[in-house]
Amino acid sequence: MNDKQVYIVWSEELYTGFPTIDQQHKKIIDIANNLHSSLGSDNLQKLINTYLNQLKVYSTVHFRFEEKILQNHKYLILPRAYLLP
């Protein structure tokens, strides 16, 4: 999309200090911005389905990655409800 509207801006306040997690967060923000930019498009329904599916898939990958980091660092207070099936 050439005239992409930025809805969420990545800033230093969002940095976690973990480069991989920061890159994943940037990717999620990019997908959300693409979704926002698609509003008003002639192909709106298809684009919404595409970007929502991307968010679903990538968020699952991201949260599983974060869970693994927490488990590897013996973060034992991780609530069972937080873990993905």
Buried (B, 14 or more C-beta within 10 A) or exposed (E): EEEEEEEEEBEEEEEEEEEEBBEBBEBBBBBBBBBBBBEEEEEEEEBBEBBEEBBEEBBEEBBEBBBEEBEEEEEEEEEEEEEEE
